[in-house]
Amino acid sequence: MTLWCRSVTRWGQASYDGGRPTGGMTDGTDEESLEWTTTASETEYSCPGFEVRRDDVELPDGTAGSFHSVVDSPTVVILPFASDGQVVVIEEWRQAVGRVNLGLPAGGIEPEEAPHEAVARELREETGYEAGAFDRLAVYEPANGLLDTTYHYYVAHGCTPAGSQELDHNESIRVLTRSFTELEDRALAGALQDGRSALAILQYALQASE
């Protein structure tokens, strides 16, 4: 199957190199006067999936301190439309919140892997579906006060079943389909608790209405 990727460049959009932002729109503040100086860094905790890093920093007023953050790989989030127009979604156990979560397929970008390659792989592994084409939707930093990661959002079109799931040993996932209208209504009502999925759905709805 040939997989095509289309990308739309919008005003103020950051450019990305290896999944990390390299530039883009700011809020107009003087960045130089706010910048902290990192004097040393150390990984204090490491586990499969993420690391906790401590930075020794100097604030603009000369005050010395430390800052802890989570180092995580860039992630792709996929809004997959099946050939009948339904959205392919997943139910997945989330240990951190102790419940089954309804959301969109998503996963980390592997080293040396381009975002669009991760989209095709994650969709296939988590759902067993393959897409005929996909569009880049948006790129966000989901929690840049704590995490260094970026989320790359894609829309997959013409998705069809192509085999069984290929789940990691620590994934418990059930594949379902839902109408986009239902998902949009849930997101607007605050009933879709998975934040990255709600953002993808509302971003797509906004762009589709333009």
Secondary structure in CASP SS format (residue, H / E / C, confidence):
PFRMAT SS
TARGET T0000
AUTHOR 0000-0000-0000
METHOD secondary structure of the structure
MODEL  1
M C 1.00
T C 1.00
L C 1.00
W E 1.00
C E 1.00
R E 1.00
S C 1.00
V C 1.00
T C 1.00
R C 1.00
W C 1.00
G C 1.00
Q C 1.00
A C 1.00
S C 1.00
Y E 1.00
D E 1.00
G C 1.00
G C 1.00
R E 1.00
P E 1.00
T C 1.00
G C 1.00
G C 1.00
M C 1.00
T C 1.00
D C 1.00
G C 1.00
T C 1.00
D C 1.00
E H 1.00
E H 1.00
S H 1.00
L H 1.00
E C 1.00
W C 1.00
T E 1.00
T E 1.00
T E 1.00
A E 1.00
S E 1.00
E E 1.00
T E 1.00
E E 1.00
Y E 1.00
S E 1.00
C E 1.00
P C 1.00
G C 1.00
F E 1.00
E E 1.00
V E 1.00
R E 1.00
R E 1.00
D E 1.00
D E 1.00
V E 1.00
E E 1.00
L C 1.00
P C 1.00
D C 1.00
G C 1.00
T C 1.00
A E 1.00
G E 1.00
S E 1.00
F E 1.00
H E 1.00
S E 1.00
V E 1.00
V E 1.00
D E 1.00
S C 1.00
P C 1.00
T E 1.00
V E 1.00
V E 1.00
I E 1.00
L E 1.00
P E 1.00
F E 1.00
A E 1.00
S C 1.00
D C 1.00
G C 1.00
Q C 1.00
V E 1.00
V E 1.00
V E 1.00
I E 1.00
E E 1.00
E E 1.00
W E 1.00
R E 1.00
Q C 1.00
A C 1.00
V C 1.00
G C 1.00
R E 1.00
V E 1.00
N E 1.00
L E 1.00
G E 1.00
L C 1.00
P C 1.00
A E 1.00
G E 1.00
G E 1.00
I C 1.00
E C 1.00
P C 1.00
E C 1.00
E C 1.00
A C 1.00
P H 1.00
H H 1.00
E H 1.00
A H 1.00
V H 1.00
A H 1.00
R H 1.00
E H 1.00
L H 1.00
R H 1.00
E H 1.00
E H 1.00
T H 1.00
G C 1.00
Y E 1.00
E E 1.00
A C 1.00
G C 1.00
A E 1.00
F E 1.00
D E 1.00
R E 1.00
L E 1.00
A E 1.00
V E 1.00
Y E 1.00
E C 1.00
P C 1.00
A C 1.00
N C 1.00
G C 1.00
L C 1.00
L E 1.00
D C 1.00
T C 1.00
T C 1.00
Y E 1.00
H E 1.00
Y E 1.00
Y E 1.00
V E 1.00
A E 1.00
H E 1.00
G E 1.00
C E 1.00
T E 1.00
P E 1.00
A C 1.00
G C 1.00
S C 1.00
Q C 1.00
E C 1.00
L C 1.00
D C 1.00
H C 1.00
N C 1.00
E C 1.00
S C 1.00
I E 1.00
R E 1.00
V E 1.00
L E 1.00
T E 1.00
R E 1.00
S C 1.00
F H 1.00
T H 1.00
E H 1.00
L H 1.00
E H 1.00
D H 1.00
R H 1.00
A H 1.00
L H 1.00
A C 1.00
G C 1.00
A C 1.00
L C 1.00
Q C 1.00
D C 1.00
G H 1.00
R H 1.00
S H 1.00
A H 1.00
L H 1.00
A H 1.00
I H 1.00
L H 1.00
Q H 1.00
Y H 1.00
A H 1.00
L H 1.00
Q H 1.00
A H 1.00
S H 1.00
E C 1.00
END
